[in-house]
Amino acid sequence: MREIHVLNLGAGVQSTCLFLLAREPDAKLRFDIAIFADTGEEPAAVYKHLDYLRSLGHPEIWIRSAGKLGDDLIHGVNSTGQRFASIPAFTAEDHLLRPGSCEHRLPPAPKYGMVRRQCTSEYKIRVIEKAIRREIVGLKPRQWMPKDVKVYQYFGITTDEKQRAERAKRRFEKTPWAIPVYPFLEMGWCRQDCEAWLMDRLPHTVPRSACVFCPYRTNKEWLHLKQSDPDGWERAVEIDHALRQNGTVANRRMTQKLYLHRSCVPLDVVDLGHEKTLFRPMTNECQGMCGV
C-alpha cells in the first residue's frame, strides 16, 4: 500500500501551525508535501509569509494555481474553460440603495442574500486534487486512482470550527482514495492554542489567508486591508465595481446588483466605521475548506 501525506496549506494561522509542528524534532506529524492553492489574489502579507515558510526548506511547499480569480470574474474564463466560478457576493434590491442620494447611507433593514460560492471548489479543492493526481501519483486525465494508493490530506481545522470537518467528510465520501485528517481536533486545540504556540516561533504575525476581495470580512478587516495593503484594497475596489459593470460576466443573468460589502454599498464609499455593518469575523483561513 502506497501512502501519501499532503498538507493543505492555506498559509494562515492553523495550517502554518501544522506546518511548523511537522518540523519539530519529536514531531508525530509527517508530510510528504505541502500544497498552497494560489488564487493570485492574496494580500501581500500572505505571499511574504509564504516565502518565509518556503525558505525553511522542509516540508517542501508547492504553489499551484487555476488562474487569477479576479481576472476570471471579470472576463469569465475559469480553469475548465467554462463560466466563471462565482464568489459569495452580496445582493440587494436596488431601491434600498436610495439612488440619487448624495450619500450612500445604509438602509434601516437591508434585505440581502449571497451568491452561490464556487471559488473554493474551483480555485482550491480542484487545484490541490489535480496536483495530487497528476504530479504526485502520476495519473493521466480521467485515469482511475490505483486501489493500493491512499492519500492522507491534513487540514488545520480547530475545535472551534468542527462543523467544517463534518462538511468535508461528506465531500471525501466521493473520493475513497483520499482520507481527511484533522490533527487539531485530535489534540483538542482551538485557534487560540495555535496562536499561543506560534507566539515565539515566528518573526512576524501570521496574516489571515483569503482573497483581498473575499466578502467574508468585518469592517475592521476591510479597514485593515485599506490601511496595510493599498494595492490589495485597490484590487478589491476594482472587483467590487466590476461586479456591477454592464457586460461583465460576473453579473450575467443576474437581476440584482452584486457587492462585496454586506451593506450593498460600493466598497470605496461605504462607512467602514459604522458598527451596524459589521460582519461576523471569519477567522478560519482559505485552505480549500470554506466551501465544502
ZAMARGU-4260 file (C-alpha; in steps of 0.2 Angstrom, whole numbers, plus 5000, padded with zeros to 4 digits):
<rodrens>
0) 5000/5000/5000 | 5007/5017/4995 | 5003/5031/5007 | 5005/5049/5003 | 5003/5063/5016
5) 4998/5080/5010 | 4996/5096/5020 | 4983/5108/5013 | 4992/5124/5016 | 4981/5139/5017
10) 4996/5150/5025 | 4985/5156/5039 | 4987/5153/5057 | 4981/5135/5058 | 4989/5127/5043
15) 5005/5137/5047 | 5005/5129/5065 | 5003/5112/5057 | 5017/5115/5045 | 5029/5121/5059
20) 5023/5106/5071 | 5029/5094/5057 | 5047/5102/5059 | 5048/5098/5077 | 5062/5086/5082
25) 5049/5074/5091 | 5035/5078/5078 | 5022/5064/5076 | 5015/5073/5060 | 5023/5069/5044
30) 5020/5077/5027 | 5027/5072/5010 | 5022/5088/5003 | 5013/5104/5007 | 5002/5112/4993
35) 4996/5130/4993 | 4982/5133/4980 | 4985/5151/4974 | 4970/5161/4968 | 4983/5175/4963
40) 4973/5187/4974 | 4980/5185/4992 | 4986/5200/5002 | 5004/5205/5000 | 5007/5199/5018
45) 5002/5181/5014 | 5014/5180/5000 | 5028/5187/5011 | 5023/5174/5024 | 5023/5160/5011
50) 5040/5165/5005 | 5046/5164/5023 | 5039/5146/5025 | 5047/5140/5009 | 5064/5147/5015
55) 5064/5135/5029 | 5067/5121/5017 | 5055/5107/5023 | 5042/5101/5021 | 5043/5106/5003
60) 5029/5118/4998 | 5021/5118/4981 | 5012/5133/4974 | 4999/5128/4961 | 4985/5139/4953
65) 4970/5138/4942 | 4972/5156/4937 | 4969/5173/4943 | 4952/5173/4951 | 4948/5192/4949
70) 4953/5192/4931 | 4941/5177/4928 | 4927/5185/4937 | 4928/5200/4925 | 4932/5190/4909
75) 4923/5174/4913 | 4935/5160/4910 | 4940/5148/4923 | 4952/5133/4923 | 4940/5122/4914
80) 4936/5135/4900 | 4918/5137/4906 | 4908/5150/4915 | 4917/5159/4929 | 4917/5152/4947
85) 4906/5165/4957 | 4911/5172/4974 | 4899/5174/4988 | 4895/5192/4984 | 4880/5201/4992
90) 4864/5206/4983 | 4851/5218/4987 | 4836/5226/4979 | 4840/5242/4970 | 4828/5254/4979
95) 4836/5250/4996 | 4851/5259/4990 | 4842/5276/4988 | 4848/5280/4970 | 4851/5299/4968
100) 4856/5302/4986 | 4871/5312/4988 | 4876/5300/5002 | 4877/5281/5002 | 4868/5278/5018
105) 4864/5261/5025 | 4845/5256/5024 | 4837/5253/5040 | 4834/5234/5037 | 4844/5229/5022
110) 4837/5214/5013 | 4852/5205/5006 | 4857/5187/5000 | 4873/5179/4994 | 4878/5172/4978
115) 4882/5154/4977 | 4901/5151/4981 | 4910/5141/4968 | 4928/5149/4970 | 4933/5137/4984
120) 4930/5122/4974 | 4937/5129/4958 | 4952/5138/4964 | 4957/5127/4980 | 4950/5110/4981
125) 4952/5105/4962 | 4969/5113/4961 | 4976/5103/4975 | 4967/5087/4969 | 4974/5089/4952
130) 4992/5091/4959 | 4990/5075/4969 | 4983/5065/4955 | 4994/5072/4941 | 5010/5076/4949
135) 5012/5065/4964 | 5003/5049/4959 | 5007/5052/4940 | 4989/5049/4933 | 4983/5055/4917
140) 4967/5064/4914 | 4951/5054/4919 | 4963/5039/4924 | 4957/5030/4940 | 4966/5031/4956
145) 4975/5014/4959 | 4967/5004/4974 | 4984/5002/4983 | 4986/5021/4984 | 4979/5031/4999
150) 4981/5050/5001 | 4980/5057/5018 | 4975/5076/5017 | 4979/5086/5033 | 4968/5101/5037
155) 4971/5115/5051 | 4953/5114/5057 | 4952/5118/5076 | 4939/5113/5089 | 4930/5130/5087
160) 4925/5125/5069 | 4921/5107/5070 | 4906/5109/5058 | 4919/5112/5044 | 4926/5095/5046
165) 4909/5087/5046 | 4905/5095/5029 | 4922/5090/5022 | 4919/5072/5027 | 4904/5071/5016
170) 4914/5078/5002 | 4928/5065/5004 | 4915/5051/5003 | 4916/5054/4984 | 4934/5051/4984
175) 4938/5035/4994 | 4956/5036/4990 | 4958/5052/5000 | 4957/5052/5019 | 4955/5069/5028
180) 4965/5071/5044 | 4962/5084/5057 | 4976/5084/5070 | 4970/5099/5080 | 4953/5090/5083
185) 4963/5075/5090 | 4974/5086/5100 | 4959/5097/5107 | 4967/5113/5100 | 4957/5129/5096
190) 4963/5143/5086 | 4970/5152/5101 | 4980/5137/5106 | 4988/5138/5088 | 4991/5157/5091
195) 4999/5154/5108 | 5011/5140/5101 | 5016/5151/5086 | 5020/5166/5098 | 5038/5164/5099
200) 5042/5154/5084 | 5040/5167/5070 | 5047/5184/5067 | 5031/5191/5061 | 5012/5189/5064
205) 5003/5176/5053 | 4991/5185/5042 | 4974/5179/5038 | 4973/5170/5021 | 4959/5175/5010
210) 4957/5184/4993 | 4958/5203/4995 | 4940/5204/4989 | 4933/5190/4999 | 4916/5196/5006
215) 4918/5187/5022 | 4926/5202/5031 | 4921/5214/5045 | 4923/5232/5044 | 4938/5231/5054
220) 4946/5219/5042 | 4941/5229/5027 | 4949/5245/5035 | 4965/5235/5040 | 4966/5230/5021
225) 4964/5248/5016 | 4977/5254/5028 | 4990/5240/5027 | 4989/5234/5008 | 4984/5249/4997
230) 4987/5238/4981 | 4976/5224/4988 | 4962/5237/4993 | 4963/5245/4975 | 4961/5227/4968
235) 4946/5224/4980 | 4938/5240/4974 | 4941/5236/4956 | 4932/5219/4958 | 4918/5227/4968
240) 4915/5239/4953 | 4917/5225/4940 | 4903/5215/4949 | 4890/5229/4944 | 4898/5234/4927
245) 4887/5231/4912 | 4894/5217/4901 | 4904/5209/4915 | 4902/5190/4915 | 4901/5191/4934
250) 4884/5198/4934 | 4877/5188/4919 | 4859/5183/4921 | 4858/5192/4937 | 4843/5203/4941
255) 4851/5211/4956 | 4867/5220/4958 | 4882/5212/4967 | 4893/5220/4981 | 4907/5214/4991
260) 4901/5223/5007 | 4886/5217/5017 | 4878/5234/5017 | 4876/5233/4997 | 4885/5249/4996
265) 4900/5251/4984 | 4916/5247/4994 | 4925/5263/4991 | 4912/5274/4998 | 4905/5263/5012
270) 4907/5269/5030 | 4919/5256/5037 | 4917/5264/5055 | 4898/5260/5055 | 4895/5247/5069
275) 4879/5241/5061 | 4889/5235/5045 | 4900/5223/5055 | 4900/5205/5048 | 4904/5191/5059
280) 4923/5188/5058 | 4929/5173/5048 | 4944/5168/5057 | 4947/5152/5048 | 4958/5153/5033
285) 4955/5149/5015 | 4963/5132/5013 | 4951/5123/5002 | 4938/5120/5016 | 4927/5135/5017
290) 4916/5130/5003 | 4913/5112/5007
</rodrens>
